[in-house]
Amino acid sequence: MNTEAVAHYIAEWMSGYLDGTGAAGFVVGVSGGIDSAVVSTLAAMTGRRTLCVTLPIHQVQAQVDRAGEHVRRLTERYSNAEAAHADLTAAYDAFAGSFAPSLVQGAGKGVADLAGANARSRLRMTALYYFAGLNNLLVAGTGNKIEDFGVGFFTKYGDGGVDISPIADLTKTEVYELGRWLGVPEAILAAPPTDGLFGDDRTDEQQIGATYPELERAMAHAERGTDPALLSGREREVYDIFLRRNRANRHKMEPIPVCRIPRHLVEPAGR
């Protein structure tokens, strides 16, 4: 792709959208991963106030360090970029500790771990909107096309709770390409993608069961309407993973269903 043109297009789109809102700029949660590094840099490119917030919750120190290094370099490079930090570990522990152990243990470890990860993501979202409210800012989302519209690999009302989605039309491969052009730190470019929500170093690809390039090919097949019978081996396996996750997470990608009640049931007769 024309990487430079894409970068400027997104930055101009973000700035133009901001003009119609009355907000003063953007707040971005910076995790130490490629997506948040790219979005925070694009936000800074707008010239508008850009608040880069690190929000660790039992997060691996290497991930926290990568986020801190990116924010430091960004604030040195752009005078409109600012740094903020809020360690939410104690807040999360207080929240999780308010539930009876029997409730958590009864759910099973895998289910409890996932519920905890989603709760961490939603706590981060709450903090970002707190910063946004204090400073009249918009929350800029960091989801890419594969996550937001492919396999639904995000937390509903967590990292999916945003005001705008600058990179949601770019695949992960394209986000990496953009990151290289934007000068994202090499440590972030080289690190395996991870959501950082489990307190360990498990990667996105381990959780999903496929690499992002594999998922991008599967998404292309789905968009073209490729007959699954024409696929075999690993390609078919990943295609099935993609479809299974896409169907299971469709509720995240579509508007909330509303029960439309026929007017004759709620309006007085003869009206």
C-alpha positions as CSV (number, residue, x, y, z in Angstrom):
1,M,0.0,0.0,0.0
2,N,1.0,3.7,-0.3
3,T,1.9,3.8,3.4
4,E,2.7,7.5,3.7
5,A,-0.5,8.4,2.0
6,V,-2.5,6.1,4.3
7,A,-0.9,7.6,7.4
8,H,-1.7,11.1,6.3
9,Y,-5.2,10.1,5.2
10,I,-6.0,8.6,8.6
11,A,-4.5,11.6,10.5
12,E,-6.6,14.0,8.4
13,W,-9.7,11.9,8.9
14,M,-9.2,11.9,12.7
15,S,-8.7,15.7,12.7
16,G,-11.7,16.3,10.5
17,Y,-13.9,14.1,12.7
18,L,-12.7,16.0,15.8
19,D,-13.7,19.3,14.2
20,G,-17.4,18.3,14.3
21,T,-17.4,17.2,18.0
22,G,-16.1,20.1,20.0
23,A,-13.6,17.8,21.7
24,A,-10.0,19.0,22.2
25,G,-8.1,15.9,21.1
26,F,-7.7,12.2,21.7
27,V,-6.9,9.8,24.5
28,V,-5.2,6.5,23.6
29,G,-4.6,3.5,25.8
30,V,-1.0,2.4,25.1
31,S,-0.4,-1.3,25.9
32,G,3.1,-1.9,24.4
33,G,1.6,-3.5,21.2
34,I,1.7,-2.4,17.6
35,D,-1.9,-1.3,17.3
36,S,-1.9,1.2,20.2
37,A,1.6,2.4,19.1
38,V,0.3,3.2,15.6
39,V,-3.0,4.8,16.7
40,S,-1.2,7.0,19.3
41,T,1.3,8.1,16.7
42,L,-1.4,8.9,14.1
43,A,-3.3,10.9,16.8
44,A,-0.2,12.9,17.5
45,M,0.2,13.6,13.8
46,T,-3.1,15.5,13.8
47,G,-1.4,18.2,15.9
48,R,-4.3,18.0,18.4
49,R,-3.8,17.2,22.0
50,T,-3.0,13.5,22.4
51,L,-3.0,11.9,25.8
52,C,-1.2,8.6,25.8
53,V,-2.2,6.5,28.9
54,T,-0.6,3.3,30.2
55,L,-3.0,1.2,32.3
56,P,-1.2,-1.9,33.5
57,I,-3.2,-4.6,35.5
58,H,-0.9,-7.4,36.6
59,Q,0.8,-6.9,33.2
60,V,4.1,-8.5,32.2
61,Q,6.9,-5.9,32.9
62,A,8.3,-6.2,29.4
63,Q,5.0,-5.1,27.9
64,V,4.8,-2.2,30.3
65,D,8.4,-1.2,29.5
66,R,7.6,-1.3,25.7
67,A,4.6,1.0,26.3
68,G,6.6,3.4,28.4
69,E,9.4,3.6,25.8
70,H,7.0,4.3,23.0
71,V,5.2,7.0,25.0
72,R,8.5,8.6,26.0
73,R,9.7,8.8,22.4
74,L,6.3,10.0,21.2
75,T,6.2,12.9,23.7
76,E,9.8,13.9,22.7
77,R,8.8,13.9,19.0
78,Y,5.4,15.7,19.2
79,S,4.9,18.7,21.5
80,N,1.1,18.0,21.5
81,A,1.6,14.5,22.9
82,E,1.4,13.9,26.7
83,A,1.9,11.0,29.0
84,A,-0.3,9.6,31.8
85,H,0.0,6.5,33.8
86,A,-2.5,4.7,36.1
87,D,-1.7,1.3,37.6
88,L,-5.1,-0.3,37.9
89,T,-3.9,-3.5,39.6
90,A,-5.2,-2.6,43.0
91,A,-8.5,-1.4,41.6
92,Y,-8.9,-4.7,39.7
93,D,-7.9,-6.8,42.8
94,A,-10.5,-4.9,44.9
95,F,-13.2,-5.6,42.2
96,A,-12.3,-9.3,41.8
97,G,-12.0,-9.8,45.5
98,S,-15.6,-8.6,46.1
99,F,-16.9,-11.9,44.7
100,A,-17.2,-15.0,46.8
101,P,-14.4,-17.5,46.0
102,S,-17.0,-20.2,45.5
103,L,-18.6,-18.3,42.6
104,V,-15.3,-18.0,40.8
105,Q,-14.1,-21.5,41.5
106,G,-17.4,-22.9,40.5
107,A,-17.1,-21.4,37.0
108,G,-13.9,-23.4,36.2
109,K,-10.4,-22.0,35.7
110,G,-10.6,-21.4,32.0
111,V,-13.9,-19.5,32.2
112,A,-12.8,-17.6,35.3
113,D,-9.5,-16.5,33.6
114,L,-11.4,-15.3,30.5
115,A,-14.0,-13.4,32.6
116,G,-11.1,-11.8,34.5
117,A,-9.4,-10.8,31.3
118,N,-12.6,-9.2,30.0
119,A,-13.1,-7.4,33.3
120,R,-9.6,-6.0,33.0
121,S,-10.3,-4.7,29.6
122,R,-13.5,-3.0,30.7
123,L,-11.7,-1.4,33.7
124,R,-9.2,0.0,31.3
125,M,-12.1,1.4,29.1
126,T,-13.6,3.0,32.2
127,A,-10.3,4.7,33.0
128,L,-9.9,5.9,29.4
129,Y,-13.3,7.5,29.5
130,Y,-12.5,9.0,32.9
131,F,-9.4,10.7,31.4
132,A,-11.5,11.7,28.3
133,G,-14.2,13.3,30.5
134,L,-11.6,15.2,32.6
135,N,-9.9,16.6,29.5
136,N,-12.7,16.9,26.8
137,L,-11.1,14.2,24.6
138,L,-12.3,11.4,22.4
139,V,-11.2,7.8,23.0
140,A,-9.4,6.5,19.9
141,G,-9.8,2.8,19.5
142,T,-6.9,0.5,18.5
143,G,-8.7,-2.5,16.9
144,N,-7.7,-3.6,13.4
145,K,-9.8,-5.2,10.7
146,I,-9.1,-8.8,11.6
147,E,-10.0,-8.2,15.3
148,D,-12.9,-5.9,14.8
149,F,-14.6,-7.4,11.8
150,G,-13.0,-10.8,11.3
151,V,-12.7,-13.0,14.4
152,G,-14.1,-10.5,16.9
153,F,-10.9,-10.7,19.1
154,F,-11.8,-7.9,21.5
155,T,-13.8,-7.3,24.6
156,K,-17.3,-6.1,24.2
157,Y,-17.5,-2.8,26.1
158,G,-13.8,-3.1,26.8
159,D,-11.3,-2.3,24.1
160,G,-14.3,-2.3,21.8
161,G,-15.8,0.7,23.7
162,V,-14.4,3.6,21.8
163,D,-15.4,6.9,20.1
164,I,-13.6,6.4,16.8
165,S,-11.7,3.5,15.1
166,P,-8.8,4.8,13.0
167,I,-7.2,1.5,11.9
168,A,-10.3,-0.8,11.8
169,D,-10.1,-1.0,8.0
170,L,-6.4,-2.2,8.0
171,T,-5.3,-5.8,8.4
172,K,-2.6,-6.6,11.0
173,T,0.0,-6.9,8.3
174,E,-0.9,-3.4,7.1
175,V,-0.8,-2.0,10.6
176,Y,2.8,-3.4,10.9
177,E,3.7,-1.7,7.6
178,L,2.3,1.5,8.9
179,G,4.1,1.2,12.2
180,R,7.5,0.8,10.4
181,W,6.9,4.0,8.4
182,L,5.8,5.8,11.5
183,G,8.9,4.9,13.4
184,V,7.4,2.7,16.0
185,P,10.1,1.3,18.3
186,E,11.7,-1.9,17.0
187,A,10.9,-3.7,20.3
188,I,7.2,-3.3,19.6
189,L,7.5,-4.3,16.0
190,A,9.4,-7.5,17.0
191,A,7.2,-8.5,19.9
192,P,4.5,-11.1,19.4
193,P,1.0,-9.5,19.5
194,T,-0.7,-9.9,22.9
195,D,-3.7,-8.4,24.6
196,G,-1.8,-8.3,27.9
197,L,-4.9,-9.2,29.9
198,F,-3.9,-12.5,31.5
199,G,-0.8,-11.5,33.5
200,D,1.4,-13.8,31.4
201,D,3.1,-13.7,28.0
202,R,0.5,-15.7,26.1
203,T,0.1,-14.3,22.6
204,D,-3.0,-13.4,20.5
205,E,-2.1,-16.1,18.0
206,Q,-1.9,-18.8,20.7
207,Q,-5.3,-17.8,22.0
208,I,-6.9,-17.7,18.5
209,G,-5.1,-20.8,17.1
210,A,-3.8,-19.1,14.0
211,T,-1.4,-16.3,12.9
212,Y,-2.6,-13.0,11.7
213,P,-1.4,-13.6,8.1
214,E,-3.2,-16.9,8.1
215,L,-6.4,-15.2,9.4
216,E,-6.1,-12.5,6.7
217,R,-6.0,-15.1,4.0
218,A,-9.0,-16.8,5.6
219,M,-10.9,-13.5,5.7
220,A,-10.1,-12.9,2.1
221,H,-11.6,-16.3,1.2
222,A,-14.7,-15.5,3.2
223,E,-15.2,-12.1,1.6
224,R,-14.8,-13.7,-1.9
225,G,-17.2,-16.5,-1.1
226,T,-14.6,-19.2,-1.7
227,D,-16.1,-22.7,-1.6
228,P,-14.5,-24.3,1.5
229,A,-14.3,-27.6,-0.4
230,L,-11.6,-26.0,-2.5
231,L,-9.4,-25.5,0.6
232,S,-7.4,-28.2,2.3
233,G,-4.8,-28.8,5.0
234,R,-3.8,-25.9,7.2
235,E,-5.6,-23.4,5.0
236,R,-8.9,-25.2,5.5
237,E,-8.2,-25.5,9.2
238,V,-7.6,-21.8,9.6
239,Y,-10.7,-21.0,7.5
240,D,-12.8,-23.1,9.9
241,I,-11.2,-21.2,12.9
242,F,-12.0,-17.9,11.2
243,L,-15.7,-18.8,10.5
244,R,-16.2,-20.3,13.9
245,R,-15.0,-17.2,15.7
246,N,-16.7,-14.9,13.3
247,R,-20.1,-16.5,14.0
248,A,-19.5,-16.8,17.7
249,N,-18.5,-13.1,18.0
250,R,-21.0,-11.6,15.6
251,H,-22.8,-10.0,18.5
252,K,-19.8,-7.8,19.1
253,M,-19.7,-6.5,15.5
254,E,-23.4,-5.7,14.9
255,P,-25.7,-3.2,16.6
256,I,-27.5,-4.3,19.8
257,P,-30.7,-6.1,18.9
258,V,-33.8,-4.0,19.7
259,C,-37.2,-5.6,20.1
260,R,-39.5,-3.5,17.9
261,I,-43.0,-3.7,19.3
262,P,-45.9,-3.3,16.9
263,R,-47.5,0.1,17.5
264,H,-51.0,-1.4,17.9
265,L,-49.8,-3.2,21.0
266,V,-48.7,-0.1,22.8
267,E,-50.9,2.7,21.5
268,P,-54.5,3.2,22.6
269,A,-57.2,1.7,20.4
270,G,-58.7,4.1,17.9
271,R,-55.9,6.6,18.2
